[in-house]
Amino acid sequence: MIISPEEVKRLRLKAGLTQKEMAKLAGIGLSSWQKKETAETLKSYSPISGAEYNLLLLFADEHPDYILCKRETLRP
C-alpha cells in the first residue's frame, strides 16, 4: 500500500508534531522525513515505511487496533 505525501503530512499535523520531531521519533534525519511529505518529483519522493506509518497512526490516534497510553494507566 502506498501512502500519499498529503496523508503523511495530515497525520503528522493531527498528531501535533513538527517534521523535526517526527523525524527524531522515526529515527531518521529531517531531510529524509521531508522527502516523505513531498512529491515534487518521483526521484525525490521517499515512501513511508510500514513501521513509520503505524507509528504515525498511533500518534495521530487513528490506528485501527492500538492506542497510546501511559504505562501508569495500565497498572493498578
C-alpha beads as a LAMMPS data file, in Angstrom:
LAMMPS data file: protein, C-alpha beads

76 atoms
75 bonds

1 atom types
1 bond types

-500.0 500.0 xlo xhi
-500.0 500.0 ylo yhi
-500.0 500.0 zlo zhi

Masses

1 110.0

Atoms # bond

1 1 1 0.000 0.000 0.000
2 1 1 1.379 3.420 -0.943
3 1 1 0.503 6.268 1.408
4 1 1 0.356 9.677 -0.252
5 1 1 2.626 12.501 0.940
6 1 1 -0.508 14.530 1.690
7 1 1 -1.797 11.794 4.022
8 1 1 1.582 11.580 5.773
9 1 1 1.531 15.333 6.384
10 1 1 -2.118 15.288 7.516
11 1 1 -1.423 12.596 10.098
12 1 1 1.702 14.347 11.373
13 1 1 -0.168 17.624 11.792
14 1 1 -3.058 15.852 13.526
15 1 1 -0.528 14.357 15.941
16 1 1 0.714 17.884 16.666
17 1 1 4.279 17.131 15.624
18 1 1 6.771 19.159 13.627
19 1 1 8.715 17.499 10.844
20 1 1 11.813 17.623 13.039
21 1 1 10.031 15.948 15.952
22 1 1 8.566 13.227 13.736
23 1 1 11.916 12.563 12.097
24 1 1 13.508 12.109 15.524
25 1 1 10.725 9.753 16.665
26 1 1 11.099 7.724 13.454
27 1 1 14.879 7.596 13.892
28 1 1 15.694 9.347 10.632
29 1 1 17.039 12.719 9.579
30 1 1 14.880 15.755 8.933
31 1 1 15.578 15.808 5.194
32 1 1 14.616 12.132 4.934
33 1 1 11.287 12.847 6.627
34 1 1 10.670 15.883 4.420
35 1 1 11.008 13.635 1.364
36 1 1 8.121 11.542 2.696
37 1 1 5.855 14.596 2.700
38 1 1 6.745 15.928 -0.722
39 1 1 6.219 14.506 -4.168
40 1 1 7.653 17.253 -6.352
41 1 1 9.370 14.626 -8.455
42 1 1 9.288 10.863 -8.309
43 1 1 13.069 10.869 -7.919
44 1 1 12.984 12.957 -4.721
45 1 1 9.983 11.135 -3.191
46 1 1 10.675 8.620 -0.422
47 1 1 7.670 6.459 0.501
48 1 1 6.847 5.961 4.166
49 1 1 7.641 2.509 5.556
50 1 1 5.044 0.333 7.213
51 1 1 6.624 0.843 10.633
52 1 1 6.724 4.631 10.169
53 1 1 3.095 4.619 9.046
54 1 1 1.978 2.602 12.076
55 1 1 3.907 4.930 14.379
56 1 1 2.268 7.933 12.743
57 1 1 -1.185 6.345 13.046
58 1 1 -0.574 5.785 16.760
59 1 1 0.491 9.383 17.342
60 1 1 -2.484 10.689 15.352
61 1 1 -4.849 8.377 17.282
62 1 1 -6.016 6.709 14.071
63 1 1 -4.531 3.222 14.424
64 1 1 -7.296 0.646 13.887
65 1 1 -6.066 -1.745 16.600
66 1 1 -3.977 0.128 19.166
67 1 1 -3.903 3.301 21.214
68 1 1 -1.110 5.034 23.069
69 1 1 -1.448 5.428 26.804
70 1 1 0.862 5.956 29.755
71 1 1 2.064 2.831 31.480
72 1 1 0.621 4.037 34.787
73 1 1 -2.891 3.782 33.334
74 1 1 -2.386 0.074 32.666
75 1 1 -1.271 -0.837 36.176
76 1 1 -3.473 -0.591 39.282

Bonds

1 1 1 2
2 1 2 3
3 1 3 4
4 1 4 5
5 1 5 6
6 1 6 7
7 1 7 8
8 1 8 9
9 1 9 10
10 1 10 11
11 1 11 12
12 1 12 13
13 1 13 14
14 1 14 15
15 1 15 16
16 1 16 17
17 1 17 18
18 1 18 19
19 1 19 20
20 1 20 21
21 1 21 22
22 1 22 23
23 1 23 24
24 1 24 25
25 1 25 26
26 1 26 27
27 1 27 28
28 1 28 29
29 1 29 30
30 1 30 31
31 1 31 32
32 1 32 33
33 1 33 34
34 1 34 35
35 1 35 36
36 1 36 37
37 1 37 38
38 1 38 39
39 1 39 40
40 1 40 41
41 1 41 42
42 1 42 43
43 1 43 44
44 1 44 45
45 1 45 46
46 1 46 47
47 1 47 48
48 1 48 49
49 1 49 50
50 1 50 51
51 1 51 52
52 1 52 53
53 1 53 54
54 1 54 55
55 1 55 56
56 1 56 57
57 1 57 58
58 1 58 59
59 1 59 60
60 1 60 61
61 1 61 62
62 1 62 63
63 1 63 64
64 1 64 65
65 1 65 66
66 1 66 67
67 1 67 68
68 1 68 69
69 1 69 70
70 1 70 71
71 1 71 72
72 1 72 73
73 1 73 74
74 1 74 75
75 1 75 76
